[in-house]
Amino acid sequence: MATRAWMGLALVLGLIAGRAAAEEGQAKPIAPTQTIQLFNGRDLAGLTTWLKDTQRDDPRKVFRVTDGMIHLSGEGNGYVATDKEYRDYHLTVEYKWGERTDGGKYVRNSGVLLHAVGPDGNAGGAWPSCIECQLAQGCVGDLILIRGKDAKGEAIPVQITAETELAPDGRHRWKQGGEVKSFPPTRGQFWWNKHGWDFKELIDTRGRDDVESPLGEWTRVECLCAGKRITIKVNGQTVNECYDVYPAAGRILLQTEGFEIFFRKFELQPLKYRHTPCAVKSRHTECAYYKSENRHDRKQPHAP
């Protein structure tokens, strides 16, 4: 009896140890401590690719390197992705549109997909679960929640909370100090703060207050991901922000969706601020201190 008991205990302890070792062996999301070049300027080493129709195969050469730039031909829906997961970072992307379009009348379209988790193509076959920073003309800085399923077929609960103002047609855009809304249950694309209410999204047109660069020029997009907060900047201007973000870490993707596009910069830097819990109860779950020479750009923790 004693021998059987000891054998049973040894088996249980062995299973626990094995599980712990397996969990420890899983790569944890990386928080950069120095600049990380996600693209080396020569090839797609350290990156993976995915297309809805051919998956890991790329017979049409949708993903390539041209003159030291990531070149996405736009043929098919999919993405080029980091092979590692990241958290707490300052991402900088610089992009310019190419010539190829999908032949339709609507704006050129692509995106930077943040905090991507789950199997490739788990949301409808083309994308993974993630939070998309939109790059479509006139919509740069909009946020889109893409929800899919994990490897077990269970829904991945992608969500954000933000301060908003309501459009005449019921959609929402970011407004600092505005009404707090959570997505979901709030539905739809979350617009950047000056996304025109009446912008028709016709190809190569611009909104009245657009801050992206004109067609043929480079646009710089920065995604500051600090804990459960995301701040988006376009050409140096803050255009969107959300908090209570889930997931708050994952792979980073560049999207191909029918339009040719070039990326000359795809890099991570350490955050220049730290995120800490608020000292008092607040509708925000986190506070951030931004190190900035401009005092108006600083957000300090609430006083106790």
N, C-alpha and C positions, 0 to 999 in steps of 0.2 A: 504493500500500500504506500509506504513512505517513498519507495523508489519511483512508483508511478506519479506520485504527487510532485516529486522533484523534477521528473521528466516533463510533466505538464507545465510547471513553473518555468523551466528552462526554455520550453518552446515559446511560451508567451513572451518572455523577456527577449528572446531572439527575434520574434516578429516586431516587437516594439523598437528594438535597436536597428533592425533592417529598415523600418519605415523612417526612423529619424535620420538614418544615413542617406536614404533616398531623398528626403526633403532637403537635407543639408547640401546634397549634390546638385540640386536644382539651382540654376543661375538666378541670382536676385537682380532686380532692376538696378542699373548703374546710375549713381549721382555723380556727374562729372566734377573732377577736382582740377582739371586743366582743359584747355581747348581740345576737342575731339573732332577731327575731320572725318565726317561720315562718308565723304567721297574723296578718293585720293587723286582725282584728276586724270587717271590713266585707264582704269577699268572699274568693273563693278564688284571688286573684291570687298567682302564684308557686307554685301547687300544680297538680297534675294529678289526674285521677280515672280509675278503671278498674273495670269490672264484668265478671265472667266471661261473662255472656250478651250484653251489649251493648257491651263494650269501652269505647272512649272516649265513647260516647253515654250519656246519662243521662236517658232519657225518663220515668222514675218519680220523678225529683228525689230520688234517694237521698242526694246530697251537697248540703248547703245551709248557709246561715248564718242562725241564728235568735237574736235578742237578743244579738248580739255573740259568739256561740259557733259553733264547727263542730258541725253537727248531722247525724249519720248515721242515716238512718231504719231501717237494718237489712234493707232489702229487697234480697236478693241478696248474693252474695259478691264482695268487691273491696276497694278502698282509695282513700284520698286520699293523695297522695305529694308530697314536695318535688320541684321540677323540677331541683334541683342535688344533687350528692353532697357528703357531709361526712365529716370524720374528726376524731379528737381533740377531743371536745366533751363538754359537760355538758348533756344534754337533760332538760328538765322538761315533764311532761305532767300536766294535771289534768283528770279526767273524772268524769262522773256518769251513771248509767243512766237511760234514759227509760222509757216505759211499754210500748212494743211488744216482744213476744217472738216466737220462732218457733213458739210453740204447743206445744213439747215439754216434757219434765219435767226436762231438764238445765240446768245453770247458764247464766246470761247470759254471752255470749262476745264478746270482741274482743281486740285486741292492738296493740302497738307493734312494727313490723317495722324492725329495724336493719340497716344495711349491705346494703341491697337492691341487687342488681346484675343485669344481663342485661335482656332485653326484658320488657315488661309481660306478666304472666300466664305466665311461662316454666315455672312449676311447677304443672302440671295445669290451667292456664287461669285460675285465680283469683288466684294470688300469684306474686311473683318469688322468686328465690333470695335467702335472707336468714336472719337470726337473729331469731326472734320473742320479745319479752318479753310473756308472756301476761298478759291482763287479766281472764280468766274468773274468776267468783266462786270464792273459796277457793284459787285458783291464781295469784294476782297475783304476778309475779316469776319464775314458771317460765320456762324457756327451751326453745324448740323450734327445731330446725334444719329449714329448708325448702329442699330441693334441687331445682333445675331445670336447664335447659339454656341455653347461650348462643346467640347469633344463628346460629352454625354447627351447632347441634344437639349440641354436646358438653357433657357433664355439668359443672356448676359444683361444685367440692368444698367445700361448706360444712362447717366443723368447729370444735370447741372442745375444751379440756381443763379439767378441774376437780377439786377435792378433794371427795370424796363419802362418803356413807354409804349402805348398802344397805337398802332396804325389805324387809319379810318376803316380799313378792310378787316381788322381784327388781328393782324400779325403784330409781332413785337420786335422792337430794336432796343439796343442798350442805351440806357440813360442813367448816369450816375446819380444816385439819390432817388431814383424812380421806384415804382411799385415792384415789390419782390415777387418773382414768379419762379416756380420750379418746373423744369422740363424733364420728364412728364410730371403732372398731367397736362401742363400747357403743351400745345402741339405746334409743329411747324419749325421752319428755319428761323434761327435767332439772328436778326440783322445787326450789322455794325451800326454805330451811333448816327451816321449821316446817310445811311442807305435811303435813297429817294423813295418817298411813298409812292410816287407815280412812275418810277423807272420801269420801262417796258422790257428790258433785258434782250434787246435786239443786237445782233452781232456788230462789234466794233463801235458801239455807241457808249457814251459816258453819262454818269449821273452828274447833276449840277455840282455836287460837293465832293466828287471822287478825289481820293488822295493817291490812288495807284498811278503809275507812270503811263504816259501815252503809249499806244501800240507801237512796237518796235524798240521800246526802251526797257531798261531793267527796273523791276520793282523789288523792293526789299521788304520781306515779311519776317517779323520776329514773334516767336511764341514763348512767353515766359511762363513756365510751368513750375509753380512753387507749392508743394503739398497738394491740397485740393483746390487750388486757384489757378486759373489760366488768364493771362493778359495778352492781348494781341496788339501789335504795332504794325503799321504800314507806312513805309517811308518815314519812320521816326515819330509818327503820330499814334497815340493810343486810340484804338477804334472799338475795342470790345473787351469785356471782362466778365468772368463768371467764377463761382466758387461752389463749394460742396460737390466737387467734381468726382464722378466715378465712371470708369476706373481712373486712378491718379498716376498710373505708370503703364508702360507698354512699349511696343515697337513704334517707330516713326516711319511713315510712308509718303511717297510722292505719287500722285494719282495720274493715270492716263484715262481719258474719257472722251475720245473722239477728236481731240485737237492737238496739234503738234506744239511742243513746249520744250524749252531749254532751261536747265538749272546750272548756274555757274558756282553757286555757293550752297553748301549743305553741311552746316557745322553746329556743334554744341559748345557752349561755354558754361562754366560754373555760374550759378546765380550770384549777383552782387548784393543780395539781401538774404536775410534768414526769415523763415516763417515760424511763428511761435503761437501757442494758444493765447487767446485773448484773456486778459486779467479779470474782465468782468463779463457778465452775461450779455451777449449781443446776437443779433440776427446773423452775423458772420461767425463762422466756426473758427476762423483763423484771422490773425492780423499779420501784416508784413511790414518790415522796415526796409525801405529802399535807400541804398546809398547813392546819393545823387548830388551833383553840384547845384542843381536847381531845387531850392527848398520847396517849391510848389509840387515837386514830383515825389515828395517823401510822404510815406504813410507810416505813422508811428503807432505802436501798441497802445491800446486804451489804458488810461491811468487806473491804478487800483482804487 
